[in-house]
Amino acid sequence: MWAYESVFYQIYPLGFCGAPFENDGILEHRISKVNEWIPHIKKLGANAIYFSPVFESDTHGYNTRDYTKIDTRLGTNEDFKQVCENLHKEGIRVVLDGVFNHVGRGFWAFQDVLLKRWDSPYKDWFHISFDGNSNYNDGLWYEGWEGNYDLVKLNLRNDAVVSHIFDVIKGWVEEFDIDGLRLDVAYCLDHDFLRRLRQFCDGLKQDFFLVGETLHGDYNQWMNDGMCHSVTNYECYKGLHSSFNSMNMFEIVHSLLRQFGPENWTLYKGKHLLSFVDNHDVSRVASILNNEKHLPLIYAVSFGMPGIPCVYYGSEWGAKADKREGDPALRPCFAEPVENELTEWIGKLAAAKKESKALNYGEFRSVVLTNKQCIFERKTDGERVLVAINADGESYTAHFDAGCGTAVDLITGKEHDFGGGSELPPYSAYFWKMEH
């Protein structure tokens, strides 16, 4: 599967393009801005892009009005088709946000229900009671997502709803040639629907990738041979920044051992979760880390650990934003990309990750672990890589049996000699590919 050898770049289009929050109905060809960023995305080493919602919605994209039409604030279907073609020409795959748990109040079928009530042929598309009322005083009650009445929950056990969604996805493949879907709130989706979706998508396009948004619990509920290929690794998201801020590398390594360790009982051995240090829903990592010198290091861990790394637009150069300022602050419009030492570093990590079988598919084993340092091994039949991190402001010399004399650092190309111990300078990271 191509996704397991990829580095993802996430864009939240409505924010990225500077669209107004409310859908003003005015056509603006804003999505074409992505074309200008393709050289930057390539330079960063990303070979897949995940677009947060692009289809017509009431406000933020997750309250869909029409799954078949690119949001007027972003442009036309033809505009987006051109963007996808340009990305594909550069070897960059395209994954769209599949928001199928709920729609917006402006969704055409829900509008029909509000108008015709029980006479609407779409009344069973939702979870509706005509004996109640909503916060909007509709004279009917309906289920919203987690109590949010601007997000109207779809009835995914209704065959007509499922058929509509499948037709839509088929249309996205035919029109935009998309390569996969990120399933919004996958943890809420009906499991039978997920199974049907996987079966449908498997027959739609070879290696069509499904990644589900999940938060907590056993991810195998949604990630298996019959459902999603991958899910978002929120467990390690927290562990990543917390380990650096508390100077306790045990936290992230123990999470990784629980998920991918050598014992038979570990949860996700051989699976590929989507790893990230931030996204459109959480504070920027540069605003979370107490020490800015940890910024390159947290990316090194996220690229070196098992999983598929995903970089959120703007964070690659250290942009800041705090969740407490509201979602729009996390989803800004940048006039142009910034390139600095951090972007260069991430580009090197991406190149190393994509070219290493061990980093893409290797098993996980902890080799050296202290509060401020960690060295772990990624190993396949043909390759062994050690990921070494020193989060301390002092040098550290690691003594361990490397099982060989020398290695090459996949990030810099420099040779490393294990004789007499391995010195890790302050705030340093290495991907040592071991000699055979």
C-alpha positions in Angstrom: 0.0 0.0 0.0 1.4 3.4 -1.1 0.2 5.1 2.0 2.6 3.1 4.2 5.6 4.6 2.3 4.2 8.1 2.3 4.7 11.4 4.1 1.4 13.3 4.3 0.8 17.1 4.2 -2.5 18.4 5.6 -4.2 21.5 4.3 -7.5 22.9 5.8 -8.6 24.6 2.5 -11.2 27.1 3.8 -8.6 28.6 6.2 -5.6 28.1 3.9 -7.4 30.0 1.1 -8.6 32.8 3.3 -12.3 32.0 2.7 -14.9 33.8 4.9 -16.2 31.6 7.8 -19.9 31.9 6.7 -20.7 30.7 3.2 -21.5 33.9 1.5 -22.4 32.2 -1.8 -19.9 34.3 -3.7 -17.8 32.3 -6.2 -14.1 32.9 -5.7 -11.5 30.6 -7.3 -9.4 30.4 -4.1 -8.5 26.7 -4.3 -6.1 27.5 -7.1 -3.7 28.8 -4.5 -2.7 25.2 -3.8 -1.0 25.1 -7.2 1.4 27.8 -6.0 2.4 25.7 -3.0 3.2 22.5 -4.9 7.0 23.3 -5.2 7.1 23.8 -1.4 5.2 20.6 -0.7 7.6 18.7 -2.9 10.6 20.3 -1.3 9.2 19.3 2.1 9.2 15.7 0.9 5.5 15.1 1.1 4.1 12.7 -1.5 0.5 12.7 -0.3 -1.8 15.5 0.6 -4.9 15.3 2.9 -7.4 18.0 2.3 -9.8 18.8 5.1 -13.4 19.5 3.7 -13.6 21.0 0.2 -17.3 20.6 -0.5 -20.2 23.0 -0.2 -21.0 23.7 3.5 -22.7 26.1 5.8 -19.5 27.3 7.5 -16.4 25.3 8.5 -16.7 22.5 6.0 -17.9 19.8 8.3 -21.5 20.9 7.9 -21.9 19.8 4.3 -24.7 21.1 2.0 -23.7 19.2 -1.1 -21.2 16.4 -1.5 -21.0 16.9 -5.2 -20.0 20.5 -5.4 -16.7 22.2 -4.4 -17.5 25.0 -1.9 -18.3 28.2 -3.7 -15.8 30.0 -1.5 -13.1 27.8 -2.9 -14.1 27.7 -6.5 -15.5 25.3 -9.0 -15.2 21.5 -9.5 -13.0 22.3 -12.5 -10.6 24.4 -10.3 -10.2 21.5 -7.9 -9.8 19.0 -10.7 -6.9 21.0 -12.0 -5.3 21.1 -8.6 -5.6 17.3 -8.3 -4.1 16.9 -11.7 -1.2 19.1 -10.9 -0.6 17.2 -7.7 -0.7 13.9 -9.4 1.7 15.1 -12.1 4.2 15.7 -9.3 3.7 12.3 -7.8 1.6 13.6 -4.9 -1.5 11.4 -4.0 -4.8 13.1 -2.9 -6.9 12.1 0.1 -10.1 13.9 0.9 -12.1 14.4 4.1 -15.1 12.1 4.0 -17.6 13.7 6.4 -20.3 11.0 6.4 -21.5 10.9 10.0 -23.4 14.1 9.7 -24.3 17.0 7.4 -25.2 20.7 7.8 -28.6 22.1 8.3 -28.2 23.5 4.7 -28.0 19.9 3.3 -30.5 19.6 0.5 -32.3 16.5 1.9 -32.6 18.0 5.4 -34.0 21.2 3.9 -36.6 19.1 2.2 -37.6 17.5 5.5 -37.9 20.9 7.2 -40.2 22.0 4.3 -42.3 18.9 3.8 -41.9 17.2 7.2 -43.3 13.7 7.3 -44.2 14.0 3.6 -40.5 14.3 2.7 -39.0 11.2 1.0 -35.8 12.0 3.0 -37.2 11.9 6.5 -35.7 8.5 7.2 -32.2 9.8 6.1 -31.9 11.2 9.6 -32.8 10.3 13.1 -36.0 12.5 13.4 -38.9 12.6 15.8 -41.9 14.9 14.8 -43.0 14.8 18.5 -40.1 16.9 19.7 -38.3 20.2 18.9 -34.8 21.3 18.3 -32.7 24.2 19.5 -33.6 25.9 16.2 -37.3 25.6 17.0 -38.0 23.5 13.9 -41.0 21.8 15.4 -39.2 18.5 15.1 -36.4 16.9 17.0 -33.3 15.4 15.3 -30.1 13.9 16.5 -27.0 16.1 16.1 -23.4 15.1 16.4 -22.5 15.1 20.1 -25.4 17.5 20.8 -24.4 20.0 18.1 -27.6 20.7 16.2 -25.8 22.4 13.3 -24.4 18.9 12.5 -27.4 16.7 11.6 -26.6 13.0 12.0 -27.2 10.8 9.0 -28.9 7.4 9.3 -26.1 5.2 8.0 -28.4 2.1 8.3 -30.6 3.6 5.6 -29.7 2.0 2.2 -30.7 5.2 0.3 -28.2 7.2 2.4 -25.4 4.6 1.9 -26.2 4.6 -1.9 -25.9 8.4 -2.1 -22.6 8.4 -0.2 -21.2 5.6 -2.4 -22.3 7.4 -5.6 -20.6 10.6 -4.3 -17.3 8.8 -3.6 -17.4 7.1 -7.1 -18.0 10.6 -8.5 -14.9 12.0 -6.6 -12.8 9.2 -8.0 -14.1 9.8 -11.6 -13.9 13.6 -11.4 -10.8 14.2 -9.2 -9.0 10.8 -9.3 -8.7 10.8 -5.5 -6.6 8.1 -3.9 -8.3 7.8 -0.5 -10.4 9.2 2.3 -9.9 10.4 5.8 -13.1 9.5 7.6 -14.2 12.2 9.9 -15.2 11.0 13.4 -14.7 7.4 12.3 -15.2 6.4 16.0 -18.9 7.4 15.6 -19.6 5.6 12.3 -21.8 2.6 12.2 -19.5 -0.5 12.0 -21.6 -2.2 9.3 -21.4 1.0 7.3 -17.6 1.0 7.6 -17.4 -2.6 6.4 -19.7 -1.8 3.4 -17.6 1.3 2.7 -14.3 -0.6 2.7 -15.7 -3.3 0.4 -17.1 -0.6 -2.0 -13.8 1.3 -2.1 -11.7 -1.8 -2.6 -13.7 -2.4 -5.8 -13.5 1.2 -6.8 -9.8 1.8 -7.2 -6.6 -0.3 -6.4 -5.0 0.6 -3.1 -7.7 3.1 -2.2 -6.7 4.3 1.2 -9.1 4.7 4.2 -7.8 6.4 7.4 -10.2 6.9 10.2 -10.3 9.7 12.8 -10.1 8.0 16.2 -9.3 9.4 19.6 -9.1 6.7 22.3 -9.8 3.0 23.0 -8.6 0.0 21.0 -8.0 1.2 17.5 -8.5 -2.3 16.2 -12.3 -1.7 16.5 -12.0 0.5 13.3 -8.6 -0.6 11.8 -8.7 -4.1 10.4 -8.9 -6.1 7.2 -12.6 -5.3 6.8 -12.7 -1.6 7.8 -10.0 1.2 7.8 -6.4 0.6 6.7 -5.2 3.2 9.3 -6.4 5.5 12.0 -5.1 8.7 13.7 -2.7 7.9 16.5 -4.0 10.4 19.2 -2.6 8.3 22.0 1.0 9.0 20.8 0.1 12.6 19.8 -0.2 13.4 23.5 2.8 11.3 24.4 5.0 13.1 21.9 4.8 16.6 23.3 4.3 15.6 26.9 7.5 13.5 26.8 9.5 16.6 25.8 7.8 19.1 28.1 8.2 16.9 31.2 11.6 15.6 30.0 10.3 12.1 30.4 11.0 10.0 27.2 9.6 7.0 29.0 6.1 8.2 28.2 6.3 8.1 24.4 8.5 5.0 24.3 6.2 3.1 26.6 3.2 4.1 24.4 5.1 2.8 21.4 6.1 -0.4 23.1 2.4 -0.9 24.1 1.3 -0.3 20.5 4.2 -1.9 18.5 6.6 -3.6 20.9 8.1 -7.1 20.3 5.8 -9.0 22.7 2.9 -11.0 21.2 0.3 -9.0 23.1 1.1 -5.6 21.6 -1.8 -3.9 20.0 -0.9 -2.7 16.5 2.1 -4.7 15.4 2.5 -4.6 11.6 -0.1 -1.8 11.3 0.4 1.8 10.1 -1.3 4.5 12.1 -1.3 8.1 11.0 1.2 10.0 13.3 1.2 13.7 13.8 2.4 16.4 16.2 -0.5 18.7 15.5 -3.5 19.2 13.1 -6.5 21.5 12.5 -8.2 20.6 15.8 -5.3 21.1 18.3 -2.8 23.8 19.3 0.2 24.1 17.0 3.1 22.1 18.4 5.4 25.2 18.4 2.9 26.7 20.9 2.8 23.6 23.0 6.5 22.8 23.4 8.2 24.6 26.3 11.6 24.5 24.6 11.8 25.5 20.9 15.0 23.4 20.5 12.7 20.4 20.9 10.8 21.2 17.7 13.2 19.4 15.3 13.4 16.5 17.7 9.6 15.9 18.0 9.4 15.7 14.2 12.4 13.2 14.3 10.5 11.0 16.7 7.2 11.2 14.7 9.1 10.3 11.4 11.2 7.6 13.1 8.4 5.8 15.0 6.0 3.2 13.4 3.3 5.0 11.4 2.6 7.4 8.6 3.8 10.9 9.4 1.6 13.9 8.6 2.6 17.5 8.7 0.1 20.3 9.1 0.5 23.3 6.8 2.4 26.1 8.5 3.8 23.9 11.3 6.7 22.9 9.1 8.3 26.4 9.7 7.2 26.7 13.4 3.9 28.7 13.1 2.2 29.1 16.4 -1.5 29.0 17.4 -3.4 28.2 20.6 -6.6 26.2 20.6 -7.9 28.6 23.3 -8.1 31.3 20.6 -10.7 29.2 18.8 -10.6 27.0 15.7 -10.1 29.8 13.1 -6.8 30.6 14.8 -5.6 27.0 14.1 -6.6 27.3 10.4 -5.1 30.5 9.1 -4.3 31.9 5.7 -0.6 32.2 5.0 0.3 34.5 2.1 3.1 32.1 1.0 5.1 29.3 2.5 8.1 30.0 4.7 11.3 28.0 4.3 13.8 27.9 7.2 16.0 25.4 9.0 13.0 23.5 10.3 11.5 23.0 6.8 14.9 21.8 5.5 15.1 19.4 8.5 11.6 18.0 7.8 12.5 17.6 4.2 15.6 15.5 5.2 13.4 13.4 7.6 10.9 12.8 4.8 13.5 11.7 2.4 15.0 9.3 5.0 11.6 7.9 5.9 10.4 7.3 2.3 13.6 5.5 1.3 13.9 3.2 4.3 12.1 -0.1 4.4 12.9 -0.4 8.1 11.3 3.0 8.9 8.2 2.2 6.8 7.7 -1.4 7.8 10.2 -2.3 10.6 9.4 -3.7 14.0 9.9 -1.6 17.1 12.3 -2.3 20.0 13.6 0.1 22.7 17.4 0.0 23.0 18.4 2.9 25.3 15.9 4.8 27.5 16.5 7.6 30.0 14.4 10.6 31.0 16.1 12.8 28.4 17.3 10.3 25.8 16.0 7.5 23.8 17.3 5.1 21.2 15.0 2.7 19.5 15.3 0.2 16.7 13.3 -0.3 13.6 14.1 -3.6 11.9 13.0 -5.5 8.8 14.6 -8.6 7.3 16.9 -6.6 5.1 17.5 -3.4 7.1 18.0 -2.1 10.6 17.8 1.6 11.7 18.4 3.1 15.1 16.5 6.3 15.9 18.5 8.3 18.5 17.2 11.3 20.3 18.9 13.6 22.9 16.4 16.0 24.3 18.9 17.4 26.8 21.0 20.6 26.6 24.1 18.6 27.6 25.9 16.0 25.5 25.2 12.3 26.3 27.3 9.3 25.5 25.2 6.1 24.9 26.8 2.7 25.6 25.0 -0.2 24.1 25.7 -3.2 21.9 24.9 -2.0 18.4 25.5 -5.4 16.8 27.8 -3.8 14.3 30.7 -1.4 14.0 29.4 1.5 11.9 26.3 3.1 10.5 25.2 5.8 8.1 22.9 8.6 9.3 20.0 8.7 6.9 19.4 12.4 7.7 22.9 13.8 6.9 24.6 10.9 5.1 27.5 11.0 7.6 29.1 7.8 8.8 28.8 6.9 12.5 31.3 4.7 14.5 29.9 2.9 17.5 33.3 2.2 19.0 33.8 3.7 22.5 30.2 4.7 22.8 27.9 7.0 20.8 28.1 10.6 21.6 24.8 12.5 21.2 25.3 16.3 21.2 22.7 18.6 22.9 19.3 18.6 21.2 20.3 16.1 18.5 18.6 13.3 16.5 19.9 10.6 14.2 18.5 7.8 12.0 21.5 5.4 11.9 21.2 2.8 9.2 23.3 -0.1 10.4 25.9 -1.9 8.3 25.0 -5.4 7.4 
